[in-house]
Structures are given as structure tokens and as C-alpha cells.
Amino acid sequence: MNDYLNQPNGVFPSVCSLDCPDQCGLLVHKENGVIVRIEGDPSHPVTQGAICNKVRNMNARIYDEKRLKYPLKRTGPKGSGEFQRISWEEAINAIAAQWKSLIAEEGAESILPYSFYGNMGRVQTESMGRRLFNRMGASQLIYSICEAAGTVGYQYTMGGSFGTDPEDTVHAKLMIMWGINAVSTNMHQVAIAEKARKNGAKVVVIDVHRNRTAKWADWFIPIKPGTDSALALGLMHVLFAENLVDEAFMAQHTVGHEALREHVKAYAPDVVSAITGVHAEDIIKLARMYGGTEEAAFIRIGNGPQHHDNGGMTIRSIACLPAVTGHWLRKGGGAIKGNGGHLALNRRALERPDTMPRGDNRPREINMNLIGEALLELDKPISSLYVYNSNPAVVAPNASKVREGLAREDLFTVVHELFMTETAKYADIVLPATSTFENTDFYTSYWHHYVQVQQPVIAAYGESKSNTDVFRLLAEAMGYVDEMFLDSDLDLIGQGLSNPNNPALAGITAELLLEKQFVKASVKPLFPGKLRTASGRIELYSASMERHGLPALPTYTPLVDDGPYPFLFIPTANHNFLNSTFAHNEKHKSMEKTAKLYMNVSDAEGLGITDGEQVRVWNSRGECELTAVVGEDVLPGVVVSQGLWADSKSGMAGVNALTPDRVADMGNGATFFSGKVQVARAV
């Protein structure tokens, strides 16, 4: 490894660790051992020197005076934030003693790890922690809070998370950004689109909010939340009716196109217009643009549409569009929902599920979207929670219920974090965590095709430790002597990359990454080729779905009735945060300014609400206060917030206090965007 730590001055390669598809290559500038500047790596083929404001100002977060420096033990009531300093030895011994007692009295299932991708490093997220809790036999977490519903819907259709190489989309002549605020969440897709525009491409945005991306587009199509599958079916109605389909491609590469042809006859433009709020003439116009593009047309499928009750079917419906038009065969055409399948690692080697109890002793699974319910209502209770890379008190749905569960005095909670988050305030033990710049790790994007390595650039902050180091200490304290806990972080990189089932990673080793910093995987085009569906083709008609009790053909299903409230509530991402990351940092808060609620002017006038006024937003699950932005950026009956802000008022949770914890139609996915609320002027 390169010894960047002992070089106090210079410019060093790094990787952005955020849960973002762009996964930028970085250059970190150090003076006297301190990071003074972060910029994009101009040699990285995707980053090309450009990074977002979030990361450009990351050093403000790394050196924030509020960052945790040493282990803490709770001294006051849960949620009060009252702690005292303890040593690492005390902390590890206290955790191990409590766990040993719980395992003896209640079984290992009484312990639940709760994590996600606050750090996208594959070593720090998916290795030692999974090994420890698998070996222990702890309850297993279902990682379904983000892309799960759409991933399953897309997989039924395409066989896995396989899409277009984003670098090829520069050749597209039509780009449809569907449910993605790419200017704020996928900026390099926007950069590629700008290059395509110079060659004559048009950009269409379909979204519930006239956000930054919608304002940048050539054509913005507003849509009612949760109706995207109906629009996709309406487009296919026109494509088939006007013979804008590719019969040869469908015959060779799909199954079920004749059944789909008949099925979409029920989704005429006037019918779909009544469902979606999109004018019938615009449905016809878009279908003709898409089907009539002789060169490549590309769809960037965002996270938004899958966060509904019907999210899985929605993504499946959109994914059928490039199949009926044959755009997959044109360079830069097709779609990207996610590209993680192309870079699939040896997860068994990283996580070691073989050490988990089997058969009747296999641990139970708990859906992370239902963490509030799990903490409060299980017959066999969760008695200990270990949280890392996540902040469930803010990011999980039905947050008031989550906090009620976290407040249980009989729940032994450990949080490993960089900051005293809302979740950490409920912990019994808080452990200080390193940042990505202090870790050894490797990264694989779920959008582009590059694998990247992170070597430590700065020393650990205070007494902070990495996830892998803490899990090794805990394994030792628990008496686990398995050799897998002796693997170094560099060993883990090699084990993850060694996947004989994925030829795209062939030849990419830890040693090569240390030499090159980033390497592009050898991903072959999807077509011509055989997909990983049962038929080996795109499944427009899915027998697998039929066996699982789902409609075999893409179908529009209305959202679940969420109660007697007038507004559909969509809590989207903002420009300067990423989930709750940065929400506590003054620099990033100053860039974002305030927590907003976008309302249509007709709705606001009816409630006597003026632009810039504080409003109370509530339903049966909870409430919060936001600043009203009144205008035409959302349709009547829809309100949109942006970002997961830190608690806005004492005793009042953020926007996820309002979101439902129902499970979506596929993949145990989240339904953040299918809630309803009432709005009034704040008192």
C-alpha cells in the first residue's frame, strides 16, 4: 500500500463514499496533515474533475467540531444526549458482556444489527460486521429501504441490475429522466446529457416536481405521484397502435410481446391522462418521440417512482419500453435503473453466510422498513440494537414509531457514528467512527463500471475506529476465534473481487487497484446475448411473477388509501444533503438554507398560506414544520419536501414522521412516497 498517512503535504487520490451513483474519483489536498481542499479527479473517465458541492465542502464535515472523538456511555434518559467519556476497553467489554448475557438468556436473535450505505465502501459496509452477526446467529436485517422494490421489478423483466454503460449514453438522441432529479443526485449523467445535447439530443423529464432537473430539461412532463406505470403502459399503447415498435427485436429478444400488445389496448391516451394528469396529446407526442428516434433513445430510471405501494410494478413497466422499441441494440440506448449486477462481488466470501446457524436454527429476518414495529411489537423482542452506517431515527419511515422503540429502557443500543445523531442520542454506548479518508476500502458504483480503491489519507480522528476494526475487537471479546476475523482490510478487498461467477471482474485485484486507483470492469453489451431470466430473454410476460401471485404483464395498480388527508406527500432529496448526511453540518445547512414544502398556488390560497410562511404538516403518524414555497412547481393535491433535515423543533421529528411503513408490492421495499398529509399555517 502507498503510505499517504505519513506524507503531511501533497495531493492524494481518494473516492467519494456517499450513496450516490456517480461515485466520483477525488483528489485530496493536504497541508500539515490536514485536508484543505477536495476536488474531482480529472483523470477519472466519468468524474472528469467535476464534483458536487456536497463533496467539495466535505472537509467542513470531516473537521466539524461536533464530530465524535471518543467512546461515550449514557448517563441520562434515552434521547437526552447525556453521556460521559469512557475508554475503548470499557466500551467493548460492556457490549460483549451485555451480548453474552442476552444470548444466554434470550438467544442470539434478540440482537439485531441495523445498517445501510451511509458509507458505500464494500469492506466497511459488507464484510466484518456481516461476519460477526452471521457467526453470532443474530437476527438478519432485510436491506430494503432504498431500491428494493424497483430492483425486483426490473429483475423480473431484465434478469438483474443490468443496464446501459452510462458513458455510451453520449450517443443517445433522446434522454428521458424518469423520476430522477439528476442535477442533484446524478450530476455526471447530466454532464453526459449536455455532451449529447451538443450533438442534437433532447432531454425529457418526467417527475412530480419541477425541480432543478425539470427546469434544465427541454421538456418537463409533470405527473401525479404513483401513476408512472400507467404512463408507461399508455406510451406502449401508442407505440403498438402506430407501429413504432421493433418487431424483429421483440421476436428475437423478448417473450410475451403479443400478450403485451393486446394488454396495452386498455391503456388508451385519454384513459391514461385521467389517471396521470398528463395530457393525452402529450402522451402521444412522447410516444412518437421515443418510438420515432431512429438513433438511440435512453431512459434513466430514478429512485422516486419505486418508493410507492406499486413501486416494483412501476419500474417493471418502464423497463419494458426499450424492449418494445429495440433501443437496446443502439449504442447508448436502453435504460439504467442500476448497474450493480455488472460489478457483482463474491458476497459469500465477504460476508461468510456459511457461518450462520442453519435449518430450524436459521435466524429470523426483520425488514428495516418496519424497524419501529419490530422494536415495539415482536413476540420475541429485540433486546439489543447495533447501528452503523445509518441513522434510523431520521431515515426510517414512520419515524415517531421508530423513536418510541428506540426509547425503550430495556433496549441495549450501540451506535457507531461520526456525529451525535438523533439515533445516537438514544444509545447506551456511542462509538466514534472514522471517515472514508481514514479507511482502507474499495468501491463499486451502481451506475458506472469502475472499481476504485481507497487508501487512508489522514490519521483517524481522535480515538475513532473503522467498522472493521471495531468488529474485530467485538469478535475477540465475544470469544470468536475464527480465522475470518483475522483478515486484514486488504485481504477483504481481494476476497470480494475474486468472483469466478462474474467475468467482468476478471483480472481486477487489490494489487491492480493499488497500482491504478481505478479500473473499468470488462462489461459486455447485453445484446446480443442471453439474460439471466428464466427464458434468457426480456420477459414482457413473466411466468415467474405469475407464480409469485403477481400480474404476469405490467399493470397499473392505484396507491393504497393512506387516510382522510388531502395531499399526497413526496419527501424527495435536496441538493446539498444526502439523506441525513450533512444535515448537522452548518456549512451544508447554510447552502440549503431551510427545509421547504412546495405547494401549488391554488392549494395554498385555499388554506390562506403565503410563500415563505411556516406551515405545520401532519397525519396520524406524526408532524413536522416546514417553510412553504408556493407556486406552480407541483400539481394541485401534491406537496413535496426536500432533504432529511435534523430535528426542526424540540419534540418534533423530521419529514419521515409522516411517511408510511407499509411494504411495497415487491422486494419488501419502502413506500416513502405513498403517504398523505394535511397542511396548515403554523401557530
Order of alpha helices (4+ residues) and beta strands (2+ residues): beta-beta-beta-alpha-alpha-beta-beta-alpha-beta-alpha-alpha-beta-alpha-beta-alpha-alpha-beta-alpha-beta-alpha-alpha-beta-alpha-alpha-alpha-beta-alpha-alpha-beta-alpha-beta-alpha-beta-alpha-alpha-beta-beta-beta-beta-alpha-alpha-alpha-beta-beta-alpha-beta-alpha-beta-alpha-beta-beta-beta-beta
